[in-house]
Each structure stands twice: as structure tokens, then as C-alpha cells.
Amino acid sequence: MGAAYMILSKDRYQHSPKARAFLATVSNGKYQREIISGSGKFSDGAVPADMGLLYTPEQLQNLIELRGTQITRHYFDLARNSKALQALIKAPPETADLGGTPDHGKQLNYRPVEGLIHKYELGLIYVAMPRRVRRREELIAPEETDDAIAPRDLATIAGVAAYIARHNSDVAQNGGLHPTSRREKLREILMSGGDPMVLTNKNLAQWWSALADAGIESIRVDTREGAFYPQRFDDTFFDMLDKFHAAYPGTRLRFMMHFNHPDEFLKKDAHGKYIDDPQGGLQWIAATRRAIEGLGQRAWLTLDNQAPIISGINDDSNALRVMQRELRRNRVENHYFFCGHDIIGYKASDIPIERVWQLLNESQKGLSGVEAHARLSITHDKGKTEVAAVSNQPLAGVPGTENGFVVFKLMRSAEDAKDRGKVTIVGRNPDAVGFDGYNDRVIYDEAGLYAETEAAESERFVANTTRLQRHG
């Protein structure tokens, strides 16, 4: 690990002298998010009068208590003028259908220490409790054991730093590749949760400096605060950003924004129409523009956007087109759009895969090449997979493609990424919302999306659980 820092115990961490000097300069901001957590407060009447109008009496009768649902005053004010945003923050009765996969993507098979997933070339850490819209609650929510319901821990600086040091030391001693997984050094960390930006400036600074000292070269911050509470990106935060860059100029930051609909950042007139900006493009909500401009002015920092396409919210090609155009105009790269996740509590929001592809394809008509960079992703156990093409035409002489076909391309592949770039072709099924919808329609499976057996999954889960217990 070197002399940069020292692991004192499982939960204690000694920051390096450089980190301590940086941390001494950081101050926290003061924020008034005015958060309403849980739909039960609406049915109990424990919300401000104007916010209480969000649900009708009939809707309140059908509500279930949703742990983690949060609404800020800023977002509520946006939703007043937006049916799409109202649909996003309301808890529909259909949410009572809790069918779905508890660990979509088999992420827990790659959990070497609590709060850290190391499935791909980067590490994913959970540093804050989840909101439902983030769709990762299953990874840090309580888990059932033989004895009781045991809470899963969030990541700790000590645990993550020790794992990075151990992994990278093994890589260095083995000629640049890990002796077991065949992966290269761990150089990138994605901070998620929940939302890392609900942490204080000082907490973020502790994480960032520790990760940089551990050898991490790129830190991604996964956040919805640009939509929920853009005031979070204030002068104290930008001051901390600049001081971190001065202390660790070789460590890059990438903010992964999650704007789901243009109503989350664009102004609207009394008729609900977007307003032209005399300088070009459309007018933004002032607080959001300040946040995005403040981030975008720092050349050593990058901005990307990714969003699920959700039934009744942004399943509108025109809205998606406006969003992609305006984001790119303001230095936010369009990274991914996502098909629905077959996880607990989200069946009501999912749209068939082929319909999502058609929506995104239609939305990108009229966009320039740089505006239309976003790809359509769907999570498979083997890795993040692109829905690369949907065709109405049959493949000549190929049975099963009479009604057309779908091409999946594996974009991310676990461990040493041996299957990255491989494809799978299936016959069309307009009703399929997940890979299971094509089980009986596989034409060509170079990527092996339909090949892995339950026995292999179980064997890998046991091996990784054993390793977690050994190093925990």
C-alpha cells in the first residue's frame, strides 16, 4: 500500500498528510431540501397543504408505504407544471406488484467487500442509502439469513481502500493482470447508492482523497441532484472541487447525471411549452443552469447523462429528442438510455424492449452525430448489453426470423471481459420486456446470453460469498 495512508482496522482509516491538508480547507454548505420521504406522509396529511394535492383521495386509498421515495420542494414545484414528473414521483397502485428479480444482473456474485461491486473493469461503491428511482436498493437493503434479517453495510473507506490496494498489488506482482480474474489494475470507481451528492462536502472530500491516495485515477459520481436539488451545487461545493483538483490533479472526476425528462431542467410558459432562448436553444431553469455551467466550466471534469425509458414518463420520442439536443448543447454527453429492469416493484414502469428501441431510434432522427451518441442498454447477468438493432425484415433462409429479428451486443463483460463485443440474434417478440421473452427464439448466441446454467451461477455465488467472508 505504500506510505500514502494506513488501514487501522476494518472501519478506521488514517488519511495521508496530503489528504489531511486538503480536508482542512473544506467547508460544508447549508441546504433546505424540504424533503418529503415516503408516500405514507401524504395519506397521513403530514405534508404542506400545496404538496398534499399531489394525490387524489382515490389514489391515497390505494397507496402502499414506499420506503425511500423522496420528493424535494424544488422537484415538486417542477412537477406542478408537468404530468410526466407527476407520474415519476407519484406511487402508482401497480407498485404493489412486487414480482421481479431481487438481484438483477447477479451483481452480488462480485461483492468482495461490503458495499463494493467489482464485476467489470471498474469498482462500484454504495455510499448512501437508496432512493427507489435508482433501482439498486436490492444491493444494500436488508438481506434474509437463516437467523434474521441482516442489514447489508454501505461501503467504508477503510474496506474499499484495503481492497484496492490488495487487488492492485496482486496485479503488479503478476505482470499486469490479476492471477485469478485476469483483470488489470483497478483505476476507476463509480460512487452510487442512493445518491452520493446527499453527503456533505467534507464526506465527499474524504472519499475522493482516500480513493486518489489508493491509486484510483477516475472517480464517477452517480447523481440525480441536478434534477432533484440543483442548489446542492453551490459555491462551497465548487470550492471543494477546485481544491481537490489542486491537491490531486491526476485524478479525474466524471459526473453521471440522471435527467429523465426535459421538464426537469427546461423552463415552460403558461401553456406548457418550452421557451426559446434568444442566445440559442431553449431556456433552462436558473438553478439547474448554474449547476451545469459550474460543472462544465471545469475542463478536468466531464458530464454525462443516462436515463431509463419509463412507461408514462418519458416514452415520448419528441421529449427524448429535446432532452438529448439540449443536454449536448450544454456540454452534457448523452451516454446511455436503459430498458426496464426486471426487479422487485418495477413491473408497472417497464416497456417492451423493441418498443424502447423504436422510441430511441425515432428520437435520434434530426439529431446530429454528436447529439445522438447515446446507446440503448439492458442488463444481463453476463454484463451490460446493447440493444443494437431491431429489424422487421427476415433473414433469408433463417428459420425463426420470419417476423424480423433483434441484435444484442455485449458491451460489458465480467472480469477479463472475454466476451465483450460478441452478439446474440433472436427472433422478434414485441411483448418481451426482458431476455426471458426470447428464450424460445434464439437464432445465434455468440455472446452466450442464453448459455449460462443455474449451476454455474450458484458455484460463482458461493465462491464470492466465501471470499467476502474471508476478507470481511
C-alpha positions as CSV (number, residue, x, y, z in Angstrom):
1,M,0.0,0.0,0.0
2,G,3.0,2.3,0.4
3,A,3.2,5.2,2.9
4,A,0.3,7.3,1.5
5,Y,-2.2,6.1,4.0
6,M,-2.7,3.4,6.6
7,I,-5.6,1.0,7.3
8,L,-6.0,0.9,11.0
9,S,-8.9,-1.7,11.2
10,K,-11.9,-2.8,9.3
11,D,-13.7,0.5,10.0
12,R,-11.0,3.0,10.7
13,Y,-8.8,4.8,8.1
14,Q,-5.8,7.1,8.5
15,H,-5.8,9.8,5.8
16,S,-2.5,10.8,4.2
17,P,-0.8,14.1,5.1
18,K,-1.7,15.5,1.7
19,A,-5.4,14.4,2.2
20,R,-5.4,15.9,5.7
21,A,-4.1,19.2,4.4
22,F,-6.9,19.2,1.7
23,L,-9.6,18.2,4.1
24,A,-8.7,21.0,6.5
25,T,-9.8,23.5,3.7
26,V,-13.2,22.0,3.1
27,S,-16.4,23.5,4.4
28,N,-20.0,22.3,4.2
29,G,-22.9,24.2,2.7
30,K,-26.3,24.7,4.2
31,Y,-29.2,23.3,2.3
32,Q,-33.0,23.4,2.6
33,R,-34.1,20.4,0.5
34,E,-37.5,20.3,2.2
35,I,-37.7,16.6,1.5
36,I,-40.9,14.5,1.9
37,S,-39.9,10.9,2.4
38,G,-42.4,8.1,2.0
39,S,-45.9,8.2,0.5
40,G,-47.4,7.5,3.9
41,K,-46.9,11.1,4.8
42,F,-49.4,12.0,2.1
43,S,-52.0,9.7,3.4
44,D,-51.4,10.9,6.9
45,G,-51.7,14.6,5.9
46,A,-48.2,15.3,7.3
47,V,-47.1,17.4,4.3
48,P,-47.6,21.1,3.4
49,A,-51.0,21.8,2.1
50,D,-50.0,22.5,-1.5
51,M,-47.9,19.3,-1.7
52,G,-50.8,17.3,-0.3
53,L,-52.7,18.0,-3.5
54,L,-50.3,15.7,-5.4
55,Y,-52.7,12.7,-4.9
56,T,-56.4,12.4,-5.2
57,P,-58.3,10.8,-2.3
58,E,-58.9,7.8,-4.5
59,Q,-55.2,7.4,-5.2
60,L,-54.4,7.7,-1.5
61,Q,-56.6,4.8,-0.7
62,N,-54.5,2.6,-3.0
63,L,-51.1,3.7,-1.7
64,I,-48.7,1.4,0.0
65,E,-45.9,2.7,2.1
66,L,-42.8,3.1,-0.1
67,R,-39.5,3.2,1.8
68,G,-37.0,5.5,0.1
69,T,-39.4,7.6,-2.0
70,Q,-38.4,11.2,-1.7
71,I,-39.6,14.5,-3.1
72,T,-37.8,17.8,-2.7
73,R,-39.6,21.1,-2.7
74,H,-37.7,22.0,-5.9
75,Y,-38.8,18.9,-7.7
76,F,-42.4,19.3,-6.5
77,D,-42.5,22.8,-7.9
78,L,-41.3,21.5,-11.3
79,A,-44.0,18.8,-11.2
80,R,-46.8,21.2,-10.7
81,N,-46.4,22.0,-14.5
82,S,-45.5,18.6,-15.7
83,K,-47.7,15.5,-16.0
84,A,-44.5,13.5,-16.7
85,L,-42.8,14.5,-13.5
86,Q,-46.0,13.9,-11.5
87,A,-46.1,10.4,-12.9
88,L,-42.5,9.9,-11.9
89,I,-42.9,10.9,-8.3
90,K,-46.3,9.5,-7.6
91,A,-46.6,6.0,-6.2
92,P,-48.9,4.1,-8.5
93,P,-51.1,1.3,-7.1
94,E,-49.4,-1.1,-9.5
95,T,-46.3,-0.8,-7.4
96,A,-47.9,-3.3,-5.1
97,D,-46.9,-6.0,-7.6
98,L,-43.5,-6.9,-6.1
99,G,-42.7,-9.5,-8.7
100,G,-39.2,-9.4,-10.2
101,T,-35.6,-10.4,-9.7
102,P,-34.1,-9.4,-6.3
103,D,-30.5,-9.2,-7.7
104,H,-30.9,-8.2,-11.3
105,G,-27.6,-8.7,-13.2
106,K,-26.2,-11.1,-10.5
107,Q,-24.2,-8.2,-9.0
108,L,-23.9,-9.8,-5.6
109,N,-21.7,-12.6,-7.2
110,Y,-19.0,-9.9,-7.5
111,R,-19.0,-8.4,-4.0
112,P,-15.5,-8.9,-2.5
113,V,-16.2,-6.5,0.4
114,E,-19.3,-4.9,1.8
115,G,-20.6,-2.0,-0.3
116,L,-18.3,-2.7,-3.3
117,I,-19.2,-4.5,-6.5
118,H,-16.2,-5.4,-8.7
119,K,-17.8,-7.1,-11.7
120,Y,-16.2,-5.1,-14.6
121,E,-13.0,-3.1,-15.0
122,L,-14.3,-0.5,-12.5
123,G,-15.4,-0.8,-9.0
124,L,-19.0,0.3,-7.9
125,I,-19.4,1.5,-4.3
126,Y,-22.6,2.3,-2.4
127,V,-22.0,5.2,-0.1
128,A,-25.6,6.5,0.6
129,M,-29.0,4.9,1.2
130,P,-31.1,4.4,-1.9
131,R,-34.0,6.2,-3.5
132,R,-36.4,3.9,-5.3
133,V,-35.8,5.6,-8.7
134,R,-32.1,4.5,-8.5
135,R,-33.1,0.8,-8.9
136,R,-30.2,-0.6,-6.8
137,E,-31.9,-0.9,-3.4
138,E,-31.6,-4.7,-3.6
139,L,-27.8,-4.4,-3.3
140,I,-27.7,-2.7,0.1
141,A,-31.2,-3.4,1.6
142,P,-31.6,-5.9,4.4
143,E,-31.0,-9.5,3.3
144,E,-32.5,-12.7,4.7
145,T,-30.3,-15.1,6.5
146,D,-31.0,-18.3,8.5
147,D,-31.1,-16.3,11.7
148,A,-32.7,-12.9,10.9
149,I,-32.9,-10.0,8.6
150,A,-29.3,-8.7,8.5
151,P,-28.6,-5.3,7.0
152,R,-26.1,-5.0,4.3
153,D,-23.5,-2.4,5.0
154,L,-22.6,0.6,2.9
155,A,-19.0,0.8,1.7
156,T,-16.4,2.1,4.2
157,I,-13.3,4.0,3.2
158,A,-11.1,1.5,5.1
159,G,-12.7,-1.5,3.4
160,V,-12.6,-0.2,-0.1
161,A,-9.1,1.3,0.2
162,A,-7.7,-2.0,1.5
163,Y,-9.4,-4.0,-1.3
164,I,-8.0,-1.6,-4.0
165,A,-4.5,-1.9,-2.5
166,R,-4.7,-5.7,-2.3
167,H,-6.1,-6.1,-5.8
168,N,-3.6,-3.7,-7.4
169,S,-0.7,-5.3,-5.6
170,D,-1.7,-8.7,-6.9
171,V,-1.9,-7.2,-10.4
172,A,1.5,-5.6,-10.1
173,Q,3.1,-8.9,-8.9
174,N,1.5,-10.9,-11.7
175,G,2.8,-8.9,-14.7
176,G,-0.1,-6.5,-15.0
177,L,-3.1,-9.0,-14.8
178,H,-4.8,-10.3,-11.7
179,P,-3.8,-14.0,-11.2
180,T,-7.4,-15.1,-10.8
181,S,-9.8,-12.8,-12.6
182,R,-7.2,-11.7,-15.3
183,R,-8.3,-8.1,-14.8
184,E,-5.9,-5.1,-15.0
185,K,-5.4,-2.7,-12.0
186,L,-8.5,-1.1,-10.5
187,R,-8.2,2.5,-11.7
188,E,-11.8,3.7,-11.7
189,I,-14.6,3.9,-9.0
190,L,-18.2,4.7,-9.5
191,M,-19.9,6.2,-6.4
192,S,-23.6,5.3,-6.2
193,G,-26.2,4.4,-3.6
194,G,-28.6,6.2,-3.1
195,D,-27.1,9.5,-4.2
196,P,-23.6,10.4,-3.2
197,M,-24.4,14.1,-3.5
198,V,-26.6,13.9,-0.4
199,L,-23.3,13.5,1.5
200,T,-21.7,16.6,2.8
201,N,-18.8,18.3,1.1
202,K,-16.4,17.0,3.8
203,N,-17.7,13.4,3.4
204,L,-17.2,13.6,-0.3
205,A,-13.8,15.0,0.1
206,Q,-12.8,12.2,2.5
207,W,-13.9,9.6,-0.1
208,W,-12.3,11.3,-3.0
209,S,-8.9,11.9,-1.3
210,A,-8.8,8.3,0.0
211,L,-9.6,6.9,-3.4
212,A,-7.0,9.1,-5.1
213,D,-4.4,8.0,-2.5
214,A,-5.3,4.4,-3.1
215,G,-4.3,4.9,-6.8
216,I,-7.8,5.5,-8.3
217,E,-7.4,7.6,-11.5
218,S,-11.0,8.3,-12.3
219,I,-14.0,8.8,-9.9
220,R,-17.5,8.8,-11.2
221,V,-20.3,10.4,-9.2
222,D,-23.8,9.0,-9.9
223,T,-26.4,11.7,-9.1
224,R,-30.0,12.8,-9.5
225,E,-29.4,16.1,-7.6
226,G,-29.2,18.0,-10.9
227,A,-32.9,17.3,-11.2
228,F,-34.0,16.9,-7.6
229,Y,-32.0,19.7,-5.9
230,P,-29.6,21.6,-8.2
231,Q,-28.9,24.1,-5.4
232,R,-26.6,21.4,-3.9
233,F,-24.0,22.5,-6.5
234,D,-23.2,25.8,-4.6
235,D,-20.1,27.9,-4.1
236,T,-18.9,25.7,-1.2
237,F,-19.1,22.6,-3.3
238,F,-17.3,24.2,-6.3
239,D,-14.7,25.5,-3.9
240,M,-14.1,21.9,-2.6
241,L,-14.0,20.7,-6.2
242,D,-11.2,23.1,-7.1
243,K,-9.2,22.4,-4.0
244,F,-9.5,18.6,-4.7
245,H,-8.2,19.1,-8.2
246,A,-5.3,21.3,-6.9
247,A,-4.4,18.5,-4.5
248,Y,-4.9,15.6,-6.8
249,P,-4.6,16.9,-10.4
250,G,-4.1,13.4,-11.8
251,T,-7.5,12.1,-10.5
252,R,-10.3,12.9,-12.9
253,L,-14.0,13.4,-11.9
254,R,-16.9,12.4,-14.0
255,F,-20.5,13.3,-13.0
256,M,-23.1,10.9,-14.2
257,M,-26.3,12.9,-14.3
258,H,-29.7,11.4,-14.4
259,F,-32.1,13.7,-16.2
260,N,-35.1,11.6,-17.2
261,H,-37.2,14.2,-18.9
262,P,-36.6,17.8,-20.3
263,D,-39.2,19.1,-17.8
264,E,-36.5,18.5,-15.2
265,F,-34.3,21.3,-16.5
266,L,-36.2,23.4,-19.1
267,K,-38.5,26.4,-18.4
268,K,-42.1,26.3,-19.7
269,D,-44.5,29.0,-20.4
270,A,-48.1,29.4,-19.2
271,H,-49.2,27.0,-22.0
272,G,-46.7,24.3,-21.0
273,K,-44.4,25.0,-24.0
274,Y,-40.6,25.3,-23.8
275,I,-39.3,28.8,-24.2
276,D,-36.8,29.7,-26.9
277,D,-33.5,31.3,-25.6
278,P,-32.5,34.4,-27.6
279,Q,-28.9,33.1,-27.4
280,G,-29.9,29.8,-29.0
281,G,-31.5,26.6,-27.8
282,L,-34.1,26.7,-25.0
283,Q,-34.3,28.4,-21.7
284,W,-33.2,26.4,-18.6
285,I,-34.4,26.6,-15.0
286,A,-32.0,29.0,-13.4
287,A,-30.7,26.8,-10.6
288,T,-30.1,23.9,-12.9
289,R,-28.3,26.0,-15.5
290,R,-26.0,27.4,-12.7
291,A,-25.2,23.8,-11.6
292,I,-24.5,22.5,-15.1
293,E,-22.5,25.6,-16.1
294,G,-20.4,25.4,-12.9
295,L,-19.5,21.8,-13.6
296,G,-19.0,22.3,-17.3
297,Q,-16.6,25.2,-16.8
298,R,-14.0,22.9,-15.2
299,A,-12.1,21.3,-18.1
300,W,-10.7,18.4,-15.9
301,L,-14.3,17.3,-15.2
302,T,-16.7,15.6,-17.6
303,L,-20.5,15.4,-17.6
304,D,-22.6,12.5,-18.9
305,N,-26.4,11.7,-18.7
306,Q,-28.1,8.4,-18.6
307,A,-31.7,7.6,-18.0
308,P,-34.2,4.7,-18.1
309,I,-37.1,5.0,-20.6
310,I,-40.1,4.6,-18.4
311,S,-43.8,3.9,-19.2
312,G,-45.9,7.0,-18.9
313,I,-43.0,9.3,-18.1
314,N,-40.5,9.7,-21.0
315,D,-41.8,7.1,-23.5
316,D,-42.1,10.0,-26.0
317,S,-39.7,10.4,-28.8
318,N,-40.1,14.1,-29.0
319,A,-39.3,14.6,-25.4
320,L,-36.3,12.4,-25.7
321,R,-35.1,14.3,-28.8
322,V,-35.4,17.7,-27.0
323,M,-33.5,16.2,-24.0
324,Q,-30.6,14.9,-26.0
325,R,-30.3,18.1,-28.0
326,E,-30.3,20.4,-25.0
327,L,-28.0,18.4,-22.9
328,R,-25.4,18.1,-25.5
329,R,-25.7,21.8,-26.3
330,N,-24.8,22.4,-22.7
331,R,-21.7,20.1,-22.6
332,V,-23.6,17.0,-21.1
333,E,-22.8,13.9,-23.1
334,N,-25.7,11.5,-23.8
335,H,-24.3,8.3,-22.5
336,Y,-27.0,5.6,-22.1
337,F,-30.7,5.0,-22.2
338,F,-31.9,1.9,-20.3
339,C,-34.6,-0.6,-20.9
340,G,-36.6,-1.6,-17.9
341,H,-35.0,-3.6,-15.1
342,D,-36.8,-6.8,-14.1
343,I,-36.5,-6.1,-10.4
344,I,-38.9,-6.0,-7.5
345,G,-41.6,-3.4,-7.6
346,Y,-41.0,-2.0,-11.2
347,K,-43.2,-4.1,-13.5
348,A,-45.6,-1.2,-13.9
349,S,-42.9,1.1,-15.3
350,D,-41.3,-1.3,-17.9
351,I,-41.8,-1.1,-21.7
352,P,-41.2,-3.9,-24.1
353,I,-37.6,-3.9,-25.4
354,E,-38.4,-3.5,-29.0
355,R,-40.7,-0.5,-28.3
356,V,-37.9,1.2,-26.3
357,W,-35.5,0.7,-29.2
358,Q,-38.1,2.2,-31.6
359,L,-38.6,5.2,-29.3
360,L,-34.9,6.0,-29.0
361,N,-34.3,5.4,-32.8
362,E,-37.2,7.8,-33.6
363,S,-35.9,10.4,-31.1
364,Q,-32.5,10.5,-32.7
365,K,-33.9,11.4,-36.1
366,G,-33.0,15.0,-36.7
367,L,-30.1,14.9,-34.1
368,S,-26.5,15.5,-35.2
369,G,-24.0,12.7,-34.8
370,V,-22.6,14.2,-31.6
371,E,-26.0,14.7,-30.1
372,A,-27.0,11.1,-30.8
373,H,-24.2,9.3,-29.0
374,A,-26.5,7.5,-26.5
375,R,-26.8,3.7,-26.8
376,L,-29.7,1.6,-25.5
377,S,-28.7,-0.7,-22.7
378,I,-30.3,-3.6,-20.9
379,T,-28.7,-5.5,-18.1
380,H,-27.9,-9.2,-18.5
381,D,-26.2,-11.4,-15.9
382,K,-23.1,-11.5,-18.1
383,G,-22.9,-7.7,-18.4
384,K,-24.4,-4.5,-19.8
385,T,-25.8,-5.3,-23.2
386,E,-26.7,-3.0,-26.1
387,V,-30.0,-3.4,-28.0
388,A,-28.1,-2.8,-31.2
389,A,-30.8,-3.3,-33.8
390,V,-34.4,-4.3,-34.3
391,S,-35.4,-5.3,-37.9
392,N,-38.8,-6.0,-39.4
393,Q,-37.2,-8.0,-42.2
394,P,-36.5,-11.7,-42.1
395,L,-33.0,-13.1,-42.5
396,A,-33.2,-15.0,-45.8
397,G,-33.3,-18.8,-45.2
398,V,-33.0,-18.5,-41.4
399,P,-35.9,-20.1,-39.5
400,G,-37.3,-18.1,-36.6
401,T,-36.8,-14.7,-38.2
402,E,-39.9,-14.6,-40.3
403,N,-41.2,-11.6,-38.3
404,G,-37.9,-9.9,-38.0
405,F,-35.0,-10.1,-35.5
406,V,-33.2,-8.4,-32.7
407,V,-29.5,-8.0,-32.3
408,F,-27.9,-7.8,-28.8
409,K,-24.3,-6.8,-28.4
410,L,-22.5,-7.4,-25.1
411,M,-20.9,-4.0,-24.1
412,R,-19.6,-5.0,-20.7
413,S,-18.2,-8.4,-19.8
414,A,-17.3,-9.6,-16.3
415,E,-13.8,-10.0,-15.0
416,D,-11.3,-10.0,-18.0
417,A,-14.1,-9.1,-20.5
418,K,-13.5,-12.1,-22.7
419,D,-17.0,-11.8,-24.3
420,R,-17.1,-8.1,-24.8
421,G,-18.3,-7.2,-28.3
422,K,-19.9,-10.5,-29.0
423,V,-23.5,-10.6,-30.3
424,T,-26.7,-12.6,-29.9
425,I,-29.5,-12.7,-32.5
426,V,-33.1,-13.6,-31.6
427,G,-36.4,-13.7,-33.4
428,R,-38.7,-10.7,-32.5
429,N,-41.2,-10.7,-29.7
430,P,-42.9,-7.3,-29.4
431,D,-44.1,-8.2,-25.9
432,A,-40.7,-9.1,-24.4
433,V,-39.6,-6.8,-21.5
434,G,-36.5,-8.9,-20.6
435,F,-34.2,-11.5,-22.0
436,D,-36.6,-14.3,-20.9
437,G,-39.0,-13.2,-23.5
438,Y,-36.7,-14.6,-26.2
439,N,-35.8,-17.9,-24.6
440,D,-37.5,-19.9,-27.4
441,R,-36.4,-17.6,-30.2
442,V,-32.6,-17.7,-30.1
443,I,-31.0,-17.7,-33.6
444,Y,-27.4,-17.1,-32.9
445,D,-25.7,-16.8,-29.5
446,E,-22.1,-15.9,-29.8
447,A,-22.3,-13.7,-26.7
448,G,-23.7,-16.7,-24.6
449,L,-26.6,-14.7,-23.2
450,Y,-28.7,-17.8,-23.1
451,A,-25.9,-20.3,-22.3
452,E,-25.0,-20.0,-18.6
453,T,-26.6,-22.6,-16.3
454,E,-28.0,-22.1,-12.9
455,A,-25.3,-24.5,-11.6
456,A,-22.6,-22.2,-12.8
457,E,-24.3,-19.1,-11.3
458,S,-24.6,-20.9,-8.0
459,E,-21.0,-22.0,-8.0
460,R,-19.7,-18.5,-8.6
461,F,-22.0,-17.0,-5.9
462,V,-20.7,-19.5,-3.3
463,A,-17.1,-18.7,-4.3
464,N,-17.6,-15.0,-4.0
465,T,-19.6,-15.3,-0.7
466,T,-16.7,-17.3,0.7
467,R,-14.2,-14.7,-0.4
468,L,-16.3,-11.9,1.2
469,Q,-16.5,-13.7,4.5
470,R,-12.7,-14.4,4.4
471,H,-11.8,-10.7,3.8
472,G,-14.8,-9.2,5.7
